[in-house]
Amino acid sequence: MTICIVGLGLIGGSISLALKANEPSIKVIGVDKSKINTTIAVELGIADEIMELIEAVKAADITILAVPVDIILRLLPQVLSELPEGAILTDMGSTKELICQSVENHPKRKRFVAGHPMAGTEWSGPEAAFKELMPGKQMILCDVEKSDPEAVETIEKIFRDQIDMRISYMNSVEHDRHIAYVSHLSHISSFALSTTVLEKEKDEESIFKMASSGFSSTVRLAKSSPQMWAPIFTQNLNNVSEALGAYIEQLIAFKKILDDRNEAASTQLMEKANEIRRVLHEIDNKK
């Protein structure tokens, strides 16, 4: 099997390394606009060969778009048009509604399977890729009823059987609404907290002397690529804005409790928040 991976960074690179670790016979053709990335990807064994986009798509059985969502939106119709007979196209974008809408009426729509791996780190580039990133994580497939069953089954086998991911299915609209709360809002919170601290505390040495592991873990996501996340927030604007509004209401309520020196209410609010421990524990037990 020959797989074309467009985007040889953390996600595309990790998918390739996981596939190759399980099935060495798989050939990976890499596509990336960065010559530095392509050179490193070949050195690290992420890509066996580097080609230009259309040449690579025409040579592959499966093409995976693992680039920022604004680039996916631009490339998807073009790549789908060039897809060879019997080949399959999938994407790894963190938003799904606009991406799926962009090829809604495309004559080859059924050969596209929309995907989103719930995996990542704050690092980017091929050097950040590692084969253990994807196994055990969730792969969400969206609007599968609009894809050929055979294409869906093939993508399922690659991510479930060869990479050991857990497959779930969602409507693309529902996906974007939920992901705004459980992923996109987390990144905004981290970016905002990091900016707040940096603006208020000009003495950086003092910050890092005082910073605990709790602070470091909370702002970890602020190290994520702005070039990747800005288009995500734009594409999922309505859902992200709604989630952010709900979060701001909680912050305002917490601030009022503190301003009123209402320790009982503060304790009650935090005890309510502790409920997340039980919810996450139950989810972990179901895995």
Phi, psi and chi 1 to 4 in degrees:
 res  aa     phi    psi   chi1   chi2   chi3   chi4
   1 MET       -  137.7  178.5 -177.8  -70.9      -
   2 THR  -112.3  127.0  -60.4      -      -      -
   3 ILE  -119.0  130.9  -64.3  178.9      -      -
   4 CYS   -98.3  124.3  165.7      -      -      -
   5 ILE  -113.4  115.1  -62.4 -178.2      -      -
   6 VAL   -95.6  110.4 -176.6      -      -      -
   7 GLY   105.6  102.6      -      -      -      -
   8 LEU  -104.5   39.4  -59.6  172.3      -      -
   9 GLY   -93.5 -148.8      -      -      -      -
  10 LEU   -55.4  -53.0  171.5   68.0      -      -
  11 ILE   -72.2  -54.2  -60.2  -59.8      -      -
  12 GLY   -61.0  -42.0      -      -      -      -
  13 GLY   -65.0  -41.6      -      -      -      -
  14 SER   -68.0  -37.1  -64.7      -      -      -
  15 ILE   -62.0  -46.2  -71.0  171.3      -      -
  16 SER   -61.0  -47.3  175.3      -      -      -
  17 LEU   -63.9  -37.7  -68.5  174.4      -      -
  18 ALA   -67.7  -41.6      -      -      -      -
  19 LEU   -64.0  -45.6  -78.1  171.3      -      -
  20 LYS   -67.8  -31.6  -75.3  173.4  164.5  -66.6
  21 ALA   -66.3  -32.2      -      -      -      -
  22 ASN   -91.7  -32.6 -175.4   66.2      -      -
  23 GLU  -140.9   86.0 -174.7   51.5   69.0      -
  24 PRO   -59.8  -20.8  -22.7   33.9      -      -
  25 SER   -75.1  -13.8   64.9      -      -      -
  26 ILE   -65.5  131.2  -71.9  177.4      -      -
  27 LYS   -99.2  130.6  177.8 -178.2  179.0 -178.8
  28 VAL  -113.5  119.9  173.3      -      -      -
  29 ILE   -96.1  125.4  -58.3  173.3      -      -
  30 GLY  -100.2  143.5      -      -      -      -
  31 VAL  -132.8  128.0  177.9      -      -      -
  32 ASP  -159.5  138.6 -160.6  -65.2      -      -
  33 LYS   -70.5  -19.9   67.0  176.7 -177.5  178.3
  34 SER   -88.9  118.8  167.6      -      -      -
  35 LYS   -65.7  -32.7  -62.4  -59.8 -178.8 -175.5
  36 ILE   -63.4  -44.9  -64.8  175.6      -      -
  37 ASN   -62.3  -41.5  -78.7   -0.9      -      -
  38 THR   -66.9  -39.0   56.3      -      -      -
  39 THR   -63.1  -46.0  -60.7      -      -      -
  40 ILE   -66.0  -39.9  -65.3  172.9      -      -
  41 ALA   -61.1  -39.4      -      -      -      -
  42 VAL   -69.3  -42.0  171.3      -      -      -
  43 GLU   -62.1  -35.4  -69.9  175.4   -8.7      -
  44 LEU   -87.7   -1.7  -65.1  177.7      -      -
  45 GLY    80.2   13.4      -      -      -      -
  46 ILE   -72.4  -42.4  -70.1  171.2      -      -
  47 ALA  -120.8  138.9      -      -      -      -
  48 ASP   -85.1  -26.3  -60.8  -59.4      -      -
  49 GLU  -154.5  150.3 -174.1  177.5   -2.9      -
  50 ILE  -114.4  132.2  -58.1  -62.0      -      -
  51 MET  -136.0  166.9  -69.0 -175.8 -178.5      -
  52 GLU   -72.5  158.3  -66.5  -61.8  -40.6      -
  53 LEU   -52.0  -61.3  176.0   63.7      -      -
  54 ILE   -65.4  -39.0  -59.6  -54.5      -      -
  55 GLU   -60.3  -42.1  178.9 -172.6   13.9      -
  56 ALA   -67.9  -43.3      -      -      -      -
  57 VAL   -60.0  -42.8  169.8      -      -      -
  58 LYS   -70.1  -18.9  -70.4 -177.0  175.2 -179.2
  59 ALA   -95.4   -3.0      -      -      -      -
  60 ALA  -109.1  152.4      -      -      -      -
  61 ASP   -81.9  -34.5  -57.9  -59.7      -      -
  62 ILE  -135.9  133.9  -63.3  170.6      -      -
  63 THR  -114.7  131.0  -66.4      -      -      -
  64 ILE  -116.5  120.1  -59.7  172.7      -      -
  65 LEU   -91.2  108.7  -61.4 -178.5      -      -
  66 ALA  -120.8   53.7      -      -      -      -
  67 VAL  -122.1  169.5  -69.8      -      -      -
  68 PRO   -54.4  152.5  -29.7   37.5      -      -
  69 VAL   -63.7  -28.9  -66.5      -      -      -
  70 ASP   -68.6  -33.7   55.9  -30.7      -      -
  71 ILE   -74.5  -37.6  -60.3  176.4      -      -
  72 ILE   -57.8  -45.8  -68.4  175.5      -      -
  73 LEU   -59.0  -37.0 -158.0   58.9      -      -
  74 ARG   -77.7  -40.4  175.7  167.3   55.6   83.8
  75 LEU   -82.2  -30.0  -69.3 -177.9      -      -
  76 LEU   -53.5  -52.5 -173.4   59.0      -      -
  77 PRO   -61.6  -39.5  -21.7   34.2      -      -
  78 GLN   -65.1  -46.8  176.3 -169.4    5.4      -
  79 VAL   -65.7  -40.1  171.8      -      -      -
  80 LEU   -62.4  -37.9 -163.3   52.9      -      -
  81 SER   -64.5  -32.6  -65.9      -      -      -
  82 GLU   -90.5   -1.8  -61.2  -69.0  -14.8      -
  83 LEU   -63.6  129.0 -151.3   65.1      -      -
  84 PRO   -67.2  161.9  -15.3   28.3      -      -
  85 GLU   -57.5  127.2 -175.9   72.1   24.6      -
  86 GLY    85.7   -9.9      -      -      -      -
  87 ALA   -79.4  165.0      -      -      -      -
  88 ILE  -128.4  142.8  -58.8  167.4      -      -
  89 LEU  -119.5  134.2  173.6   61.9      -      -
  90 THR  -136.3  161.8 -174.3      -      -      -
  91 ASP  -130.5  161.3   81.3  -63.6      -      -
  92 MET  -117.2   27.4  -59.6  -68.5  104.5      -
  93 GLY   -70.7  148.0      -      -      -      -
  94 SER   -81.7   -9.4 -178.4      -      -      -
  95 THR  -117.0  155.7   60.5      -      -      -
  96 LYS  -132.9  -31.4  -68.8  -88.9   74.2   83.1
  97 GLU   -62.3  -55.2 -177.2  178.6    3.9      -
  98 LEU   -65.9  -36.5  -73.1  179.8      -      -
  99 ILE   -62.5  -46.3  -73.7  171.8      -      -
 100 CYS   -66.5  -37.9  -71.4      -      -      -
 101 GLN   -63.4  -31.1  -75.9  179.8   -3.4      -
 102 SER   -65.4  -20.8   72.1      -      -      -
 103 VAL  -124.3   20.4  -69.5      -      -      -
 104 GLU   -51.8  -41.8 -178.9   73.9   24.9      -
 105 ASN  -109.3   17.5  -61.6  -47.9      -      -
 106 HIS   -70.9  137.6 -164.7  -74.5      -      -
 107 PRO   -61.1  -21.7   16.0  -28.9      -      -
 108 LYS  -106.2   21.3  -66.3 -176.0  179.4  178.9
 109 ARG   -52.0  -37.0  169.6   63.1 -178.1   87.0
 110 LYS   -67.7  -14.2  -73.5 -174.9  173.5  -64.9
 111 ARG   -91.3    4.4  -57.2  -50.8  -64.2  170.2
 112 PHE  -106.2  130.2  170.0   60.0      -      -
 113 VAL  -120.6  114.8 -178.9      -      -      -
 114 ALA   -80.2  128.1      -      -      -      -
 115 GLY  -133.7  159.3      -      -      -      -
 116 HIS  -149.0  107.2  176.9 -158.3      -      -
 117 PRO   -78.6  127.5   28.5  -31.4      -      -
 118 MET   -85.5   68.9  -64.0  -60.7  -64.7      -
 119 ALA  -151.8  149.4      -      -      -      -
 120 GLY   166.7  172.7      -      -      -      -
 121 THR  -137.4 -178.8   72.4      -      -      -
 122 GLU   -82.3   -2.6   67.0  -87.3   29.4      -
 123 TRP   -96.5  160.6  -53.3  108.7      -      -
 124 SER  -139.4  167.7   58.0      -      -      -
 125 GLY    93.2  161.8      -      -      -      -
 126 PRO   -62.2  -28.7   18.9  -30.1      -      -
 127 GLU   -65.7  -23.5  -52.4   97.4  -37.2      -
 128 ALA   -82.1  -13.3      -      -      -      -
 129 ALA   -71.2  143.8      -      -      -      -
 130 PHE  -152.9  146.5   58.5  105.4      -      -
 131 LYS   -67.6  -18.0   71.1 -179.6 -171.1  -49.7
 132 GLU   -87.8   -1.8  -63.2   85.7    4.0      -
 133 LEU   -64.4  -44.8  176.8   63.4      -      -
 134 MET   -85.7  -40.6  -63.4  -67.2  171.8      -
 135 PRO   -55.0  134.3  -28.4   36.9      -      -
 136 GLY    86.9  -10.3      -      -      -      -
 137 LYS   -89.4  172.3  -56.3  -60.9 -164.7  -46.3
 138 GLN   -91.1  133.4 -168.9   87.1 -127.6      -
 139 MET  -112.8  117.4  169.7   60.7   79.3      -
 140 ILE   -96.2  124.9  -56.9  173.3      -      -
 141 LEU  -106.1  132.0  -58.5 -178.4      -      -
 142 CYS  -114.8  145.4  -69.4      -      -      -
 143 ASP    51.9   42.9  -62.2  -11.9      -      -
 144 VAL   -64.7  -20.8  -66.5      -      -      -
 145 GLU   -66.9  -16.0   71.2  -78.5   -2.8      -
 146 LYS   -93.4    0.1  -62.8  179.7 -179.4  179.6
 147 SER  -110.6  155.6  -55.6      -      -      -
 148 ASP   -59.9  132.4  -77.8  -26.0      -      -
 149 PRO   -53.6  -37.1  -27.3   35.7      -      -
 150 GLU   -65.7  -37.2  166.3  -94.3  -32.6      -
 151 ALA   -67.8  -42.5      -      -      -      -
 152 VAL   -61.9  -44.6  174.6      -      -      -
 153 GLU   -61.6  -39.6 -176.7  179.4    0.0      -
 154 THR   -64.9  -44.8  -61.1      -      -      -
 155 ILE   -65.2  -39.2  -63.9  -60.2      -      -
 156 GLU   -58.6  -46.1  -72.5  172.0  -19.8      -
 157 LYS   -63.7  -38.4  -73.8 -179.6  178.0  177.6
 158 ILE   -64.3  -49.8  -75.6  177.9      -      -
 159 PHE   -83.3  -32.8  -71.5  101.2      -      -
 160 ARG   -83.8  -51.6 -178.0 -170.4   62.1 -139.4
 161 ASP   -84.3  -36.3  -59.7  -19.1      -      -
 162 GLN   -95.5  -27.1  -63.7 -171.9   -3.8      -
 163 ILE  -110.8   -9.8  -58.8 -175.9      -      -
 164 ASP    65.9   45.2 -166.5   28.4      -      -
 165 MET   -99.7  158.6  -60.9 -174.5   74.7      -
 166 ARG   -94.2  128.2  -67.1  174.7  -72.5  110.7
 167 ILE   -97.0  133.2  -53.2  -67.0      -      -
 168 SER  -134.2  165.8   60.5      -      -      -
 169 TYR  -130.0  138.0  -52.0   88.0      -      -
 170 MET  -146.7  156.3  -64.0 -175.7   77.8      -
 171 ASN   -72.1  141.6  172.8  -80.4      -      -
 172 SER   -62.5  -34.7   58.4      -      -      -
 173 VAL   -68.1  -45.1  175.8      -      -      -
 174 GLU   -62.9  -40.9  179.1 -174.2    0.0      -
 175 HIS   -55.9  -50.3  167.5  -83.2      -      -
 176 ASP   -66.6  -32.7  -76.6    8.9      -      -
 177 ARG   -67.5  -45.6 -175.5  170.4   63.0 -109.8
 178 HIS   -71.9  -39.7  -68.3  -40.0      -      -
 179 ILE   -67.8  -24.3 -151.2   70.0      -      -
 180 ALA   -60.6  -35.9      -      -      -      -
 181 TYR   -83.3  -42.4  -76.1   89.1      -      -
 182 VAL   -92.8   -9.3  -60.8      -      -      -
 183 SER  -133.9  -56.7  174.6      -      -      -
 184 HIS   -65.0  -40.3  -59.3  171.9      -      -
 185 LEU   -64.6  -35.7 -176.6   58.1      -      -
 186 SER   -60.8  -40.9  -59.0      -      -      -
 187 HIS   -69.7  -41.9  -77.9   79.2      -      -
 188 ILE   -60.7  -43.4  -70.2  177.8      -      -
 189 SER   -59.5  -42.3  -60.5      -      -      -
 190 SER   -68.1  -43.5 -171.0      -      -      -
 191 PHE   -60.9  -42.7  -74.6  126.6      -      -
 192 ALA   -67.5  -43.5      -      -      -      -
 193 LEU   -63.6  -44.1  176.7   57.6      -      -
 194 SER   -60.5  -45.1  179.3      -      -      -
 195 THR   -64.0  -41.1  -57.1      -      -      -
 196 THR   -60.0  -47.3  -59.7      -      -      -
 197 VAL   -66.2  -43.8  172.3      -      -      -
 198 LEU   -64.9  -34.0  -72.3  172.6      -      -
 199 GLU   -75.5  -35.1  -73.5 -175.8   -7.9      -
 200 LYS   -86.5  -29.5  -66.3  -62.4 -178.3 -178.8
 201 GLU  -114.8   95.1  -60.5  -70.9  -14.6      -
 202 LYS   -75.5  -23.8  -57.6  -58.3 -178.3 -176.9
 203 ASP   -83.5   91.2 -173.9  -13.3      -      -
 204 GLU   -62.7  -34.3  -66.4 -174.3   10.6      -
 205 GLU   -61.4  -39.7 -175.0  177.5  -10.1      -
 206 SER   -65.9  -38.3  -64.4      -      -      -
 207 ILE   -57.9  -52.0  -66.2  175.5      -      -
 208 PHE   -74.1  -22.9  -65.6  113.8      -      -
 209 LYS   -68.6  -34.4  -79.1 -177.5  177.5  178.5
 210 MET   -90.6  -19.2  -63.1  175.7   63.9      -
 211 ALA   -63.6  127.2      -      -      -      -
 212 SER   -95.3  176.1   65.1      -      -      -
 213 SER   -63.3  -30.4   59.3      -      -      -
 214 GLY   -63.6  -44.6      -      -      -      -
 215 PHE   -64.4  -44.7  175.7   78.9      -      -
 216 SER   -60.8  -41.4  -63.8      -      -      -
 217 SER   -70.5  -32.7   62.8      -      -      -
 218 THR   -70.7  -36.9  -56.3      -      -      -
 219 VAL   -96.5    5.8  -61.4      -      -      -
 220 ARG   -54.0  -42.7  175.3 -178.3   64.6   83.2
 221 LEU   -68.9  -16.6  -63.6  176.7      -      -
 222 ALA   -68.7  -11.3      -      -      -      -
 223 LYS   -85.1   -1.6  -66.5 -179.1  -76.9 -173.4
 224 SER   -69.2  159.9  -60.0      -      -      -
 225 SER   -69.4  118.5  167.4      -      -      -
 226 PRO   -61.9  -33.6  -23.2   34.7      -      -
 227 GLN   -64.5  -27.2  -71.2   70.1   34.3      -
 228 MET   -85.2  -41.3 -177.3 -179.7   80.0      -
 229 TRP   -83.7  -30.5  -80.7   95.7      -      -
 230 ALA   -58.5  -46.3      -      -      -      -
 231 PRO   -65.4  -31.6  -22.3   34.4      -      -
 232 ILE   -62.4  -47.5  -70.8  172.9      -      -
 233 PHE   -62.9  -36.6  -63.0  147.9      -      -
 234 THR   -67.9  -46.1  -61.9      -      -      -
 235 GLN   -67.0  -31.1  -75.6 -165.6   21.2      -
 236 ASN  -108.4   32.5 -157.4   20.5      -      -
 237 LEU   -52.7  -51.2  174.5   61.5      -      -
 238 ASN   -62.1  -45.5  -68.9  -20.8      -      -
 239 ASN   -68.4  -40.4  -68.6  -48.8      -      -
 240 VAL   -65.6  -40.4  169.9      -      -      -
 241 SER   -63.6  -41.3 -179.9      -      -      -
 242 GLU   -63.7  -44.9  177.6 -176.7  -49.9      -
 243 ALA   -64.0  -41.9      -      -      -      -
 244 LEU   -65.7  -38.1 -171.8   55.6      -      -
 245 GLY   -62.1  -43.3      -      -      -      -
 246 ALA   -64.5  -37.6      -      -      -      -
 247 TYR   -67.0  -43.0 -176.7   47.2      -      -
 248 ILE   -61.4  -38.8  -70.3  170.6      -      -
 249 GLU   -60.5  -40.4  -72.6  179.6    4.6      -
 250 GLN   -65.8  -39.7  -69.1  -67.0  -26.1      -
 251 LEU   -64.8  -41.7  -69.2  174.4      -      -
 252 ILE   -63.9  -42.2  -69.2  172.2      -      -
 253 ALA   -63.6  -41.6      -      -      -      -
 254 PHE   -64.8  -42.0 -151.1  156.1      -      -
 255 LYS   -61.3  -41.6 -178.1  178.6 -176.4  -57.6
 256 LYS   -64.4  -40.9 -175.2  177.4 -172.8  -52.6
 257 ILE   -59.3  -43.4  -72.8  171.4      -      -
 258 LEU   -68.3  -43.6  -63.7  176.6      -      -
 259 ASP   -61.1  -33.1  -70.9  -16.5      -      -
 260 ASP   -82.6   -0.3  -68.6  -15.9      -      -
 261 ARG    55.1   36.5  -61.1  178.7 -178.2  -86.2
 262 ASN   -93.0   83.1 -169.6  -19.7      -      -
 263 GLU   -66.2  -32.3 -172.5  170.3  -36.3      -
 264 ALA   -64.8  -43.9      -      -      -      -
 265 ALA   -67.2  -36.5      -      -      -      -
 266 SER   -62.2  -44.7  173.1      -      -      -
 267 THR   -62.9  -42.9  -59.1      -      -      -
 268 GLN   -63.2  -41.4 -175.0  178.2   23.4      -
 269 LEU   -64.0  -42.7 -172.5  151.4      -      -
 270 MET   -69.8  -35.0  -71.7 -175.2  -76.3      -
 271 GLU   -64.1  -37.9  -72.8  175.2  -16.5      -
 272 LYS   -63.6  -40.9 -179.3  179.7  179.0 -179.0
 273 ALA   -65.3  -30.3      -      -      -      -
 274 ASN   -61.9  -16.9  -77.3  165.5      -      -
 275 GLU   -59.3  -23.9  179.8   69.6    8.3      -
 276 ILE   -61.3  -27.1 -162.4   70.7      -      -
 277 ARG   -61.1  -45.8 -178.9 -170.4  -55.9  150.1
 278 ARG   -65.9  -43.3  178.1 -168.5   61.2   79.4
 279 VAL   -61.2  -47.3  173.5      -      -      -
 280 LEU   -67.3  -34.6  -66.7  176.4      -      -
 281 HIS   -63.6  -43.4  179.8   69.0      -      -
 282 GLU   -64.9  -38.8  -70.6  180.0   -4.5      -
 283 ILE   -64.5  -42.8  -68.6  173.2      -      -
 284 ASP   -61.6  -37.7  -74.6  -19.9      -      -
 285 ASN   -69.0  -22.1  -72.8  -20.9      -      -
 286 LYS   -84.5  -13.4  -68.9  178.4 -179.4  178.4
 287 LYS   -69.0      -  -68.9  179.5 -179.7  179.1
